Amino acid sequence: MTVSLLAQTQPMYWLPPDYSTHGWQIDQLINWIHVFMAVLFAGWGVFFARCLVKYRYRANPTALYEPIKAKASKVIEAAVVVIEVVLLVAFAIPVLAEYKNDPPKPEDNPFEVHVVAQQFAWNIHYPGPDGKFGKRNAKLVSDANGNPLGLDRDGDPDAKDDIVANNELHLPVGRPVIVKLTSKDVIHSFSVPMLRVKQDTVPGMEIPVWFTVKEGTSSDAIRETMIRTVSVPPAGQNPRDFVMWCTNNIAVEDIKGADGTVIVGKGREPSAEHVEALQKAGIGEIRVAPRHPVEIHCTQLCGITHYKMRGFVILMPPDEFEAWYAEQAAGGDEFIEE
């Protein structure tokens, strides 16, 4: 599902779109590696075919038990090693060094947020308006009471105004972001392909990653590039496929009947309940797009219901983010669920 939606954004390119300022370096490295692998694959394929023909039984009825001595194979093997070293030294190491040695500076006004993974959710921990993160106490952890991180809201004044959300990471665009990652239970992997970010989360360790979302980007703008058409099933047909394609997708416009009645409002998720009304209105297809087009994946097999560990990144212009942040801060210590 996700792959098909990504393919619509760049139908002639196999990578998902990149909305980070650093992603082009990663894409460049991936492209060069695949060019090298393609050449290597073709070269060894030709060599294998040549061996099949040259050393076939009819031309060589007597088997040889001593290796054939030839300089060509040694030269080819040496060339492969040299190319791999060039890829490593000229591309991979400089990209890693530049990233690791250049974290956002205080004068860059980075936005810091903590992400705590657990089976099977992403807990997002924002600082309150004071800009300070409250202390977390494992003894206070209680999913049932809306305190999945064990924030000591009674004993720590810095924790009173902290904001905690579930599976939805709101971020400003055009501003450096520092995400500090950890885990409550097992190793997970925080992966956001559209931002070219991937880092394992390890229990007992706090691992920072940083990146900047390109200016002019927003979840709404990305959604516009991922609009797809979904066919409404005819009467009597099981709407299973319709529901599948519409799950976590929203209508990009008001879907109205002939009399102007809104059947599915803009921004709402079409469901099986709407099928009959759409059929009666003679509507054969509708346009939908992902509710949250930028996803967080866990790329570690972290348990039997690993497939449930799916989060979303909501990219917002700075003014919209500040308004959202102020609204959440005004809500006090309420736990924000997806």
Summary of the structure (lengths in Angstrom):
residues: 338
radius of gyration: 26.4
end to end distance: 20.3
largest distance: 86.9
contacts: 936
relative contact order: 0.14
helix: 36%
strand: 25%
